[in-house]
Amino acid sequence: MVYLWLALAVVFEVGWAMSMKLSDGFSKLLFTLATIAMYLLSVIFLALATKKMDIGTGYAIWAGCGVTMIAVIGVVYFKEPVTVLKVISLGLIVAASWG
């Protein structure tokens, strides 16, 4: 169950970040409400996961997976540029979160 809670925490982390972007600076009510709801769900599921997992490990996986998925979605969906620095930075984040 621990990894299910952690996976859900990551999914909702990605969801709130995307909703925040789509809220256009919190000017679109639906996306603003979605951001708040998914942020809370992300933290709740992270809290459930870290009841039985070291906080350092859980948080590192949550943050590393989340930032990587958000960056990939940014490139694919929002057409953000792919730079060498971005790729290297993401590689270091992933390596550090699993290392």
N, C-alpha and C positions, 0 to 999 in steps of 0.2 A: 504493500500500500504506500510505502514511503515514496517510491519512485513515481507512482501514479500521482500523488499529491504534488510532487516536485514538477512533473510534466505539466500538470494543470496550471501550476503557478507560472511556468514559462509561457504557456499558451496565452494566459490572461495578461502577462507582462507585455507580450508582443501585441496583443489586442489593444491594451490601453495606449501603448505608444502610437499605434497606427490611428486610433480614434483621436488622440491628441493632435496629430498632424492634420487629420481631416476636419477637426473642429475649427480650423482657421483662427487660432488664437482664442479659443473658447467663445467664438462668436456664433457658432452653430449649435443650438441647444441639444439636438439629438446626439451628436458626436461628443459634446461636453458631458452629457449624462452617461454615455457609454464609457467614456474615459474614467469617470469617477467609479462606476460600478466595477469595471474590469480591474482597476487599480486595487480596489478593496478585495476583490476575489483573489487576485494575485498574491497579495500579502497574507490573506487567510490561508490559502493553500501552502504558501511557503512556511507559515507558522506550523501548520499541521505536519509538514515534512520534517521540519527541524525539531519536532518533539522527539524523534527517534534517530536523528542524523546530526552530526556535528554542524554547528552553525556556519563555521568557516567553509566546510565542504558544500553544504547546501546552498549557501549564498553565492559561492564561486560558480557552481554549476548553473544556478538560476541566472546570475548576471551574465556569465559567459555565453550560455546558449541564447539568452534573450538578445544581447547586443549583436550577436552574430546573425540571428534570424532577422532582426530589425534592419541591420545593414543590408542584407541580401534583398529583403523586401523593398528597401529604399532604392536600390539599384534597379530592380526588376519593375516594380510598380510605379515608383515616383520618378524613374529615369535619372537618378542621381549618378554622378560620374564615378567610374571605377579608376582609382589611382593606385600607383605602386605603394604609396604610404598607407592608404586605406587597407589594402590587402595584407601588407606586413603587420600593421597594427592589429587587425582582426586575427591573424595567425598567432600573434603573441598572446592576445587575450584568450583564445581557445586553448593554447598550450598551457598557459598559466592556470586556467580554471580546471583543467583535468590533471595537472601535474602535481 
